[in-house]
Amino acid sequence: MGGWTPAVQAPIRPVLPARPQPIITVTPRTPSVPDKTPRGTIIATYSVKMSDNSPFAGIVRFGPPYYDNNGVFALRDNNIIVNPNGPGIGPNKT
């Protein structure tokens, strides 16, 4: 008497370490791009590091919801640029 027995026992599972996640930094965070910015102009830079400081071995590309704004922007090295082969920004476009 005096002991206690649980009615249900859950299986024991090891706690796995969290997978490292990429951390992407864009500078400036919200670039301002005048409507007559020439093609090829750098509008921001980016860097990628992993949350555990391991080397990043992935691919950087544009994602939703804006992607590359229909070819207006491109990635070159660690720069976001006005696509030299795209439609350009042109006057009075946003």
Phi and psi in degrees as GROMACS dihedral restraints (atoms count N, CA, C in turn):
[ dihedral_restraints ]
;  ai    aj    ak    al  type     phi  dphi    fc
    3     4     5     6     1    87.1    20    10
    4     5     6     7     1   -10.6    20    10
    6     7     8     9     1   -85.4    20    10
    7     8     9    10     1   170.6    20    10
    9    10    11    12     1  -135.6    20    10
   10    11    12    13     1   134.4    20    10
   12    13    14    15     1  -124.1    20    10
   13    14    15    16     1   123.3    20    10
   15    16    17    18     1   -66.8    20    10
   16    17    18    19     1   146.1    20    10
   18    19    20    21     1   -73.8    20    10
   19    20    21    22     1   -34.4    20    10
   21    22    23    24     1  -134.1    20    10
   22    23    24    25     1   138.2    20    10
   24    25    26    27     1  -116.6    20    10
   25    26    27    28     1   129.6    20    10
   27    28    29    30     1   -85.3    20    10
   28    29    30    31     1   146.6    20    10
   30    31    32    33     1   -65.4    20    10
   31    32    33    34     1   147.8    20    10
   33    34    35    36     1   -87.4    20    10
   34    35    36    37     1   127.6    20    10
   36    37    38    39     1  -123.6    20    10
   37    38    39    40     1   137.6    20    10
   39    40    41    42     1   -68.8    20    10
   40    41    42    43     1   147.6    20    10
   42    43    44    45     1   -89.6    20    10
   43    44    45    46     1   116.5    20    10
   45    46    47    48     1   -86.2    20    10
   46    47    48    49     1   145.1    20    10
   48    49    50    51     1   -65.4    20    10
   49    50    51    52     1   148.0    20    10
   51    52    53    54     1   -63.5    20    10
   52    53    54    55     1   143.1    20    10
   54    55    56    57     1   -72.8    20    10
   55    56    57    58     1   139.3    20    10
   57    58    59    60     1   -61.0    20    10
   58    59    60    61     1   142.5    20    10
   60    61    62    63     1  -115.7    20    10
   61    62    63    64     1   145.2    20    10
   63    64    65    66     1   -72.9    20    10
   64    65    66    67     1   141.0    20    10
   66    67    68    69     1  -116.4    20    10
   67    68    69    70     1   116.1    20    10
   69    70    71    72     1  -106.6    20    10
   70    71    72    73     1   127.5    20    10
   72    73    74    75     1  -114.8    20    10
   73    74    75    76     1   125.9    20    10
   75    76    77    78     1  -112.2    20    10
   76    77    78    79     1   131.6    20    10
   78    79    80    81     1  -128.6    20    10
   79    80    81    82     1   123.5    20    10
   81    82    83    84     1   -70.4    20    10
   82    83    84    85     1   155.2    20    10
   84    85    86    87     1   -62.5    20    10
   85    86    87    88     1   -39.3    20    10
   87    88    89    90     1  -126.8    20    10
   88    89    90    91     1    87.4    20    10
   90    91    92    93     1   -67.9    20    10
   91    92    93    94     1   148.2    20    10
   93    94    95    96     1  -103.3    20    10
   94    95    96    97     1   123.6    20    10
   96    97    98    99     1  -121.0    20    10
   97    98    99   100     1   105.8    20    10
   99   100   101   102     1   -58.9    20    10
  100   101   102   103     1   151.3    20    10
  102   103   104   105     1   -70.2    20    10
  103   104   105   106     1    -7.8    20    10
  105   106   107   108     1  -111.9    20    10
  106   107   108   109     1    23.4    20    10
  108   109   110   111     1   -63.4    20    10
  109   110   111   112     1   125.9    20    10
  111   112   113   114     1   -66.4    20    10
  112   113   114   115     1   151.5    20    10
  114   115   116   117     1   -59.2    20    10
  115   116   117   118     1   142.7    20    10
  117   118   119   120     1    90.4    20    10
  118   119   120   121     1    -9.9    20    10
  120   121   122   123     1   -69.4    20    10
  121   122   123   124     1   133.8    20    10
  123   124   125   126     1   -75.6    20    10
  124   125   126   127     1   127.0    20    10
  126   127   128   129     1  -110.3    20    10
  127   128   129   130     1   -17.6    20    10
  129   130   131   132     1  -164.2    20    10
  130   131   132   133     1   162.5    20    10
  132   133   134   135     1  -118.4    20    10
  133   134   135   136     1   158.2    20    10
  135   136   137   138     1  -138.7    20    10
  136   137   138   139     1   155.3    20    10
  138   139   140   141     1  -137.9    20    10
  139   140   141   142     1   151.8    20    10
  141   142   143   144     1  -129.2    20    10
  142   143   144   145     1   130.8    20    10
  144   145   146   147     1  -137.0    20    10
  145   146   147   148     1   159.2    20    10
  147   148   149   150     1   -92.1    20    10
  148   149   150   151     1   150.0    20    10
  150   151   152   153     1   -61.3    20    10
  151   152   153   154     1   -23.1    20    10
  153   154   155   156     1  -101.7    20    10
  154   155   156   157     1    11.8    20    10
  156   157   158   159     1    67.4    20    10
  157   158   159   160     1    14.8    20    10
  159   160   161   162     1   -76.7    20    10
  160   161   162   163     1   161.1    20    10
  162   163   164   165     1   -64.9    20    10
  163   164   165   166     1   141.8    20    10
  165   166   167   168     1   -79.9    20    10
  166   167   168   169     1   128.8    20    10
  168   169   170   171     1  -124.7    20    10
  169   170   171   172     1    22.6    20    10
  171   172   173   174     1  -101.0    20    10
  172   173   174   175     1  -164.6    20    10
  174   175   176   177     1  -117.2    20    10
  175   176   177   178     1   133.8    20    10
  177   178   179   180     1   -97.8    20    10
  178   179   180   181     1   130.7    20    10
  180   181   182   183     1  -151.4    20    10
  181   182   183   184     1   165.5    20    10
  183   184   185   186     1   -71.3    20    10
  184   185   186   187     1   150.0    20    10
  186   187   188   189     1  -133.0    20    10
  187   188   189   190     1   180.0    20    10
  189   190   191   192     1   -66.4    20    10
  190   191   192   193     1   155.2    20    10
  192   193   194   195     1   -92.4    20    10
  193   194   195   196     1   -10.6    20    10
  195   196   197   198     1  -102.3    20    10
  196   197   198   199     1   -18.2    20    10
  198   199   200   201     1    49.6    20    10
  199   200   201   202     1  -128.6    20    10
  201   202   203   204     1  -101.6    20    10
  202   203   204   205     1    19.2    20    10
  204   205   206   207     1    55.9    20    10
  205   206   207   208     1    51.4    20    10
  207   208   209   210     1    59.2    20    10
  208   209   210   211     1    41.4    20    10
  210   211   212   213     1    86.8    20    10
  211   212   213   214     1     3.0    20    10
  213   214   215   216     1   -69.4    20    10
  214   215   216   217     1   -36.9    20    10
  216   217   218   219     1  -113.1    20    10
  217   218   219   220     1   158.3    20    10
  219   220   221   222     1  -146.7    20    10
  220   221   222   223     1   164.1    20    10
  222   223   224   225     1  -107.8    20    10
  223   224   225   226     1   132.9    20    10
  225   226   227   228     1  -139.7    20    10
  226   227   228   229     1   122.6    20    10
  228   229   230   231     1    54.0    20    10
  229   230   231   232     1  -122.9    20    10
  231   232   233   234     1  -109.3    20    10
  232   233   234   235     1    33.9    20    10
  234   235   236   237     1  -120.1    20    10
  235   236   237   238     1   146.0    20    10
  237   238   239   240     1  -101.4    20    10
  238   239   240   241     1   123.8    20    10
  240   241   242   243     1  -126.2    20    10
  241   242   243   244     1   163.6    20    10
  243   244   245   246     1   -74.9    20    10
  244   245   246   247     1   121.7    20    10
  246   247   248   249     1   -55.2    20    10
  247   248   249   250     1   118.8    20    10
  249   250   251   252     1   -65.9    20    10
  250   251   252   253     1   -21.0    20    10
  252   253   254   255     1  -106.6    20    10
  253   254   255   256     1     8.2    20    10
  255   256   257   258     1   -95.4    20    10
  256   257   258   259     1  -170.7    20    10
  258   259   260   261     1   -74.3    20    10
  259   260   261   262     1   -11.3    20    10
  261   262   263   264     1    76.9    20    10
  262   263   264   265     1   175.5    20    10
  264   265   266   267     1   -93.6    20    10
  265   266   267   268     1   -39.8    20    10
  267   268   269   270     1    64.2    20    10
  268   269   270   271     1   158.0    20    10
  270   271   272   273     1   -64.9    20    10
  271   272   273   274     1   141.5    20    10
  273   274   275   276     1    63.8    20    10
  274   275   276   277     1    22.2    20    10
  276   277   278   279     1  -107.2    20    10
  277   278   279   280     1   155.1    20    10
